[in-house]
């Protein structure tokens, strides 16, 4: 039986919403990667976010837009 180490990452809620929304819409077959494991890791990340985000937040278009505004505020680039 194989065991996998787990790494816990804390995200700002707005970052999580932005990532969740993007991953939900992204066509991972069209995103250039240097290894197929990247696509799998993004799929795994989306799966974990999908277990939380829809239940914790009312993901209206306005809520997603607000999260994007908050994340991109004062970026400087």
C-alpha positions as CSV (number, residue, x, y, z in Angstrom):
1,X,0.0,0.0,0.0
2,X,1.4,3.4,-1.0
3,X,1.1,6.4,1.3
4,X,1.4,9.9,0.2
5,X,2.6,12.8,2.3
6,X,0.1,15.6,2.7
7,X,1.0,19.3,2.6
8,X,-1.4,21.8,4.1
9,X,-1.6,25.2,2.4
10,X,-3.6,28.1,3.8
11,X,-5.0,30.5,1.2
12,X,-6.7,33.8,1.5
13,X,-10.4,33.2,0.8
14,X,-10.3,35.6,-2.2
15,X,-7.3,33.8,-3.7
16,X,-9.1,30.5,-3.3
17,X,-12.2,31.8,-5.0
18,X,-10.2,33.2,-7.9
19,X,-8.3,30.0,-8.4
20,X,-11.4,27.9,-8.1
21,X,-13.2,29.9,-10.7
22,X,-10.3,29.8,-13.1
23,X,-9.7,26.1,-12.7
24,X,-13.4,25.4,-13.2
25,X,-13.3,27.2,-16.6
26,X,-9.7,26.3,-17.7
27,X,-9.2,23.8,-20.5
28,X,-6.2,22.1,-19.1
29,X,-5.5,20.5,-22.4
30,X,-4.7,23.9,-23.8
31,X,-2.5,25.1,-21.0
32,X,1.2,24.6,-21.8
33,X,3.1,22.6,-19.2
34,X,6.5,20.9,-19.2
35,X,5.1,17.7,-17.8
36,X,1.8,15.9,-17.6
37,X,2.0,15.8,-13.8
38,X,1.2,19.6,-13.8
39,X,-2.2,18.9,-15.3
40,X,-2.9,16.2,-12.7
41,X,-1.7,18.5,-9.9
42,X,-4.1,21.3,-11.1
43,X,-6.9,18.8,-11.3
44,X,-6.2,17.6,-7.8
45,X,-6.1,21.2,-6.6
46,X,-9.4,21.9,-8.2
47,X,-10.9,18.8,-6.6
48,X,-9.8,19.9,-3.1
49,X,-11.1,23.4,-3.7
50,X,-14.4,21.9,-5.1
51,X,-14.9,20.2,-1.7
52,X,-14.9,23.6,0.1
53,X,-15.5,26.7,-2.0
54,X,-19.1,26.1,-3.3
55,X,-20.2,25.3,0.3
56,X,-18.5,28.2,2.0
57,X,-19.2,31.0,-0.4
58,X,-22.2,32.1,-2.5
59,X,-20.3,32.1,-5.8
60,X,-22.3,34.6,-7.7
61,X,-20.7,36.5,-10.6
62,X,-20.6,39.6,-8.4
63,X,-18.8,37.6,-5.6
64,X,-16.2,36.3,-8.0
65,X,-15.7,39.7,-9.5
66,X,-15.2,41.2,-6.0
67,X,-12.6,38.4,-5.2
68,X,-10.8,39.2,-8.4
69,X,-10.7,42.9,-7.6
70,X,-9.4,42.2,-4.1
71,X,-6.7,39.9,-5.3
72,X,-5.5,42.2,-8.1
73,X,-5.6,45.4,-5.9
74,X,-2.2,46.9,-5.4
75,X,-0.4,44.2,-7.5
76,X,2.0,46.7,-9.0
77,X,2.5,44.6,-12.2
